[in-house]
């Protein structure tokens, strides 16, 4: 479908319209239909209670699966291939590390974790440092030279690409950079017959990614043994644990909640989870979709949707329960760090652009069962709807009908509304406590040292409403409103500072 058409433009407005309609409803509704507002708020609170306990249970299960996976000898499991397996010795892993002007020590985080992989021959890892030509030839050459000297003999292949600027139909960002790198690898090593497409995985990651030492041995096992290997993404839980104690408290709060919720999300029983941030797939699946769309900034969920429709709905995401550690957003000072986190969330929330894409593509693929298409679209809309409006419902929804319409408070329902909401939100503290404990247990020992550090991580939680509003909800609403008004977003890298 033509993205410049009026119909597509109308679909782009859905996230912003939903968000603002939900935020404004308790205001005007408190005057006209206060009872309806109250029932809506109670229904959302019950939904929030359900989601909180579901996430807690899945997170606890995920915690034990992580411990089990860390103790599993994945290489030993791969030594005994069964019928229908791909021969594990034939598998190679292509890893694209997208970079734009990041300092060498930051880029070396990903390289060092790849060099530290165990139970796998490092010659089976093909590393591509995908740089941007607009970063400057001198900068790129110095960076490439450093990594050549340090790692050239370690990996099976070590390649350096430069994505040209201002190509027609492209926007700058990770999406277009890694698409260029993946196509380059195909032209040089797959199209020439040196390596078979069906024997390759493809991993997308950022420069600050720290893979678990067993990640690629586990990926080898999953790829070799899965009967659906060419229709799968593999996702590990992403944790902001590398510098979590060095960032401002609002960022630390968001990181703690996000870390554990990610464990829960990759186990969603409905199977509707999307790959996120750092992920792996078969090279063949990415190739079948034509690689990452070069004009779509939020590349992770979007590449899933691309492959979902080109595979006629067969694409799924499977978890690998081995933590991937990344840096939390940071900056040169306290407020610069908050600004960087805000902009990162703004960019992530721009993923709402996938809603019109999914709806348009769904109409073109009637061969996919309707319920399958519907649930995928519903998941997209639900995620972004909750993202930009949940805070207003949870914190203001129960009080606005009583403040704006005192007569409603005199009714039995109005009188009991704040009591019902307080009971539900108090019960929700149980899953929150579980999240805090689980995240602390999963942190590296270096991040748990010191009594003052413990106190800092405990006494930050009264500020959670402010943190979630400023570091998650408002940038989400900002992004959805920009999309509503047709103001396009430009890609900006998130500054991260290792400690």
Buried (B, 14 or more C-beta within 10 A) or exposed (E): BEEEEEEBEEBBBBBBEBBBEBBEBBBEBBEEBBBEBBEBBBEBBEEBBEBBBBBBBBBBBBBEBBEEBBEBEBBEBBEEBEEEBBEBEEBBBBBBBBBBEBEBEBBBBBBBBBBEBBBBEBEBBBBBBBBBBBBEEEEBEEBBEBBEEBBEEBBBBBBBBBBEEEEEEBBBBBBBBBBBBBBBBBEBBBEEEEBEBBBBBBBBBBBBBBBBBBBBBBBBBBBBBBEEBBBBBBBBBBBBBBBBBBBBBBBBBBBBBBBBBBBBBBBBEEEBBBBBBBBBBBBBBBBBBEBBBBEBBBBBBBBBBBBBBBBEBBBBBBBBBBBBBBBBBBBEEEEBBBBBBBBBBBBBBBBBBBBBBBBBBBEEBEEBEEEBBEBBBBBBBEBBBBBBBBBBBBBBBBBBBBEBBEEBBEBEBBEEBBEBBEEBBEEBEEBBEBBBEBBBEBBBEEBEEEEEEEEEBEEBBEBBEEBBBBBBBBBBBBBBBBBBEEEEBEBBBBBBBBE
